[in-house]
């Protein structure tokens, strides 16, 4: 299977992206657990996809940026006027310096061959005192043979992915002036068993229980 580029892959996936899967559900639970209360904060979701995670999140202002205009368009109808969405690259965000108090960058950096440029941009738009949560497809899952895939019109496609170890994230963030607060992991377990059951893959569930599939890191930009 030849991996699709990020632009091509997400253009195809946009029409069905709203459906959750095991990885997305585990990622969402982990990131929500690591995110501070958002009330009164300016939130950026860098690489927001359809912007679905911004709905009802409780932040004072919500901005989503994504490389794929198809993803932005697919999600726009489900978002209120209080959510602003823009097309842009996480490595060159179309946003002013120091403009956000909380930043998500979720399952995005693994699509990039190197992560230092993205971390530098996230740090640039972070206000002093801001918290940043970055999630990635876990290196353990990749090492076990798992790939980032989606189904489109009955065909399974693989997306471009680059493995970044926890130490790669930490080093890039440190160079950008970000301080590590916490590292979290999410593994296959009972809360996602139903995804396997729905597709008749309980044998795969049994084999994958306990496998880390999501890595998340929380950072602070000190005042």
Secondary structure as UniProt FT lines:
FT   HELIX           6..13
FT   HELIX           14..16
FT   TURN            17..18
FT   HELIX           22..34
FT   TURN            39..40
FT   STRAND          42..46
FT   TURN            49..50
FT   HELIX           52..54
FT   TURN            55..56
FT   STRAND          61..66
FT   HELIX           69..76
FT   TURN            77..78
FT   TURN            81..82
FT   STRAND          83..87
FT   TURN            90..91
FT   TURN            97..98
FT   STRAND          100..106
FT   HELIX           109..111
FT   HELIX           116..125
FT   STRAND          126..137
FT   HELIX           139..143
FT   TURN            144..145
FT   STRAND          149..152
FT   TURN            153..154
FT   STRAND          155..159
FT   HELIX           166..175
FT   TURN            176..177
FT   STRAND          179..187
FT   HELIX           190..192
FT   HELIX           193..198
FT   TURN            199..200
FT   HELIX           202..208
FT   TURN            209..210
FT   STRAND          212..220
//
